[in-house]
Amino acid sequence: MTEESGTTAIELTEVAGEQQDLLEAFSECQEGRCSCPTDEYRKVASMEVHSEADRIQISLTAKPGDRFDEAQIDVCLDHTVHRVGEDPRSASSDGGAGQSPA
């Protein structure tokens, strides 16, 4: 997960087999029907989701004056991935919580 100018970039890798289910779950978040156990969704001004091969890239832009809490975003990702099935996030080279830097 990386953050720059109020935008947080997330990359989920090795999602083959779960990709469609994850895309549907993230679509719910885009539509404001997020089941995430945190309030981070209230800070989202925009959310873009792109997929290719066996990965999904998500770009979150915070509302003016808001900033995302990366730990809470991790909780949301874990919740969504758990809902869908096995955790597809690979370990990043910086020792992060499984997201590959975007």
Stockholm file with secondary structure:
# STOCKHOLM 1.0

chainA/1-102         MTEESGTTAIELTEVAGEQQDLLEAFSECQEGRCSCPTDEYRKVASMEVHSEADRIQISLTAKPGDRFDEAQIDVCLDHTVHRVGEDPRSASSDGGAGQSPA
#=GR chainA/1-102 SS CEEETTEEEEEEECCTTTHHHHHHHHHHHHTTCCCCSSSGGGGEEEEEEEEETTEEEEEEEECTTCCCCHHHHHHHHHHHHHHHSSCCCCCCTTCCSSCBCC
#=GC SS_cons         CEEETTEEEEEEECCTTTHHHHHHHHHHHHTTCCCCSSSGGGGEEEEEEEEETTEEEEEEEECTTCCCCHHHHHHHHHHHHHHHSSCCCCCCTTCCSSCBCC
//
